């Protein structure tokens, strides 16, 4: 009888190592930015060799991609959680959009996702990640509202890209504002007014 325990142990160990590296890298990329982050500090804190880091991620950019992906996943979960608390489809959309803007107050989201990711990974790759997480939930919410007749029947792709672009720009503005809480409040008010303009009978 073949014992697969060592294989499972190695797989679990790899998963733990990559998770640990991503966790530590998130903190250091947030503190120092992509350009200033030192790989040596990351491997020291993680208790692994530099060779192990490059074995798992290939390069500093590869590690940063994994970190950006993790941050995007977190933001996507926040948006989904906020949206699912509201049984009403319209308020669900509003809550999800508000959660996305509120995430811009998180230092990790600010530095990693909004500031460094577009320049370090390139705009195209950043947009792919955004489409995979934030835009996907926005598309689903808008499609439901259009289908149910609650929202003006506009071309879905155009509407998703316009609203996603507006919210990404607002998130970056909030992150860089001198008074981020005030900027968030103003952005939420403007977004609600903008979305109300799409609502049938709004």
C-alpha positions in Angstrom: 0.0 0.0 0.0 1.5 3.3 -1.1 1.8 6.0 1.6 1.1 9.4 0.3 1.7 11.2 3.6 5.1 12.6 2.7 3.7 14.1 -0.5 0.9 15.7 1.3 3.3 17.0 4.0 5.5 18.6 1.4 2.6 20.2 -0.3 1.3 21.6 3.0 4.8 22.8 3.8 5.0 24.6 0.4 1.6 26.2 1.0 2.7 27.4 4.5 6.0 28.8 3.2 4.3 30.8 0.4 1.6 32.0 2.7 4.2 33.2 5.2 6.3 34.9 2.5 3.2 36.7 1.2 2.1 37.8 4.7 5.5 39.3 5.5 5.9 40.8 2.0 2.6 42.6 2.4 3.8 44.3 5.5 7.2 45.3 4.0 5.8 46.4 0.6 3.3 48.5 2.5 5.9 50.1 4.7 8.7 50.6 2.1 6.9 50.5 -1.3 7.7 48.1 -4.1 11.0 49.9 -5.0 12.2 50.2 -1.5 11.3 46.7 -0.3 14.4 44.5 0.4 14.1 40.8 -0.4 16.7 40.0 2.2 14.5 41.4 5.0 11.6 39.4 3.7 13.5 36.1 3.7 15.0 36.8 7.1 11.7 37.4 8.7 10.1 34.4 7.0 13.0 32.2 8.1 13.7 30.9 4.6 16.6 31.2 2.1 16.7 33.7 -0.7 16.7 30.6 -3.0 13.5 29.4 -1.5 11.8 32.7 -2.2 12.8 32.7 -5.8 11.9 29.0 -6.1 8.3 29.8 -5.1 7.9 33.2 -6.8 10.7 33.5 -9.4 11.5 37.1 -8.8 10.7 40.1 -6.7 8.0 41.0 -9.3 6.6 37.5 -9.0 6.3 37.9 -5.2 4.7 41.3 -5.6 2.2 39.8 -8.1 1.2 37.3 -5.5 0.9 40.0 -2.8 -1.3 42.2 -5.1 -3.5 39.2 -5.9 -3.9 38.6 -2.1 -4.8 42.2 -1.5 -7.3 42.2 -4.4 -8.9 39.0 -3.0 -9.3 40.7 0.4 -11.0 43.8 -1.2 -13.2 41.5 -3.2 -14.3 39.7 -0.1 -15.0 43.0 1.7 -17.2 44.1 -1.2 -19.0 40.8 -1.4 -19.6 40.6 2.3 -21.0 44.2 2.4 -23.2 43.5 -0.6 -24.6 40.3 0.7 -25.8 41.9 3.9 -28.5 43.7 1.9 -31.3 41.6 0.5 -32.4 44.6 -1.7 -30.5 44.5 -5.0 -30.1 48.3 -5.2 -28.9 48.7 -1.7 -26.6 45.7 -2.2 -24.9 47.5 -5.1 -24.6 50.7 -3.0 -23.1 48.8 -0.1 -20.6 47.0 -2.3 -19.5 50.2 -3.9 -19.2 51.9 -0.5 -17.1 49.0 0.8 -14.7 49.3 -2.2 -14.2 53.0 -1.5 -13.8 52.4 2.2 -11.0 49.8 1.5 -8.9 52.7 0.1 -8.4 53.8 3.8 -6.4 50.6 4.4 -2.7 51.3 4.1 -2.0 48.0 2.4 -4.7 48.7 -0.3 -3.3 52.3 -0.7 0.3 51.4 -1.2 0.2 48.0 -2.8 -3.0 48.0 -4.9 -3.5 51.6 -5.8 0.0 53.2 -5.8 2.6 50.5 -6.7 0.6 47.8 -8.6 -0.1 49.8 -11.8 3.5 51.0 -12.2 5.3 47.8 -11.0 3.1 45.3 -12.8 1.9 47.4 -15.7 -1.5 48.8 -16.4 -2.7 45.8 -18.4 -1.9 43.3 -15.7 -3.4 45.5 -13.0 -6.6 45.8 -15.0 -6.8 42.0 -15.4 -6.7 41.6 -11.6 -9.2 44.4 -11.1 -11.5 42.7 -13.7 -11.1 39.4 -11.9 -12.2 40.7 -8.6 -13.8 44.1 -8.2 -15.3 44.4 -11.7 -16.7 40.9 -11.6 -18.9 41.7 -8.6 -19.9 45.1 -10.1 -20.9 43.5 -13.4 -23.0 40.9 -11.6 -24.9 43.5 -9.5 -25.5 45.8 -12.5 -26.7 42.9 -14.7 -29.2 41.9 -12.1 -30.5 45.5 -11.8 -30.8 45.9 -15.5 -32.6 42.6 -16.0 -35.1 43.4 -13.2 -35.8 46.8 -14.7 -34.5 48.7 -11.7 -31.8 50.4 -13.7 -31.8 52.1 -17.1 -31.0 49.6 -19.8 -27.6 50.8 -20.9 -24.9 48.6 -22.5 -23.5 46.5 -19.6 -19.8 46.5 -20.6 -19.7 50.3 -21.1 -21.5 50.9 -17.8 -19.2 48.5 -15.8 -16.0 50.1 -17.2 -17.2 53.6 -16.6 -18.3 53.0 -13.0 -15.2 50.9 -12.2 -12.9 53.6 -13.6 -14.7 56.2 -11.6 -14.4 54.3 -8.4 -10.8 53.4 -8.9 -10.0 57.0 -9.5 -12.0 58.0 -6.4 -10.2 55.3 -4.3 -6.8 56.7 -5.3 -8.0 60.2 -4.6 -9.2 59.2 -1.1 -5.9 57.3 -0.4 -3.8 60.4 -1.2 -6.1 63.0 0.4 -5.0 65.1 3.4 -8.3 64.3 5.1 -9.1 60.7 3.9 -12.3 60.4 6.0 -13.7 63.6 4.6 -12.7 62.5 1.0 -14.4 59.2 1.6 -17.6 60.8 2.8 -17.7 63.2 -0.2 -16.9 60.4 -2.7 -19.7 58.2 -1.2 -22.2 61.0 -1.5 -21.2 61.8 -5.1 -21.3 58.1 -6.0 -24.8 57.6 -4.6 -26.0 60.6 -6.6 -24.4 59.3 -9.7 -25.9 55.8 -9.3 -29.3 57.3 -8.4 -29.3 58.9 -11.9 -29.2 55.3 -13.4 -32.2 54.1 -11.3 -35.5 53.9 -12.9 -37.7 56.4 -11.1 -34.7 57.5 -9.0 
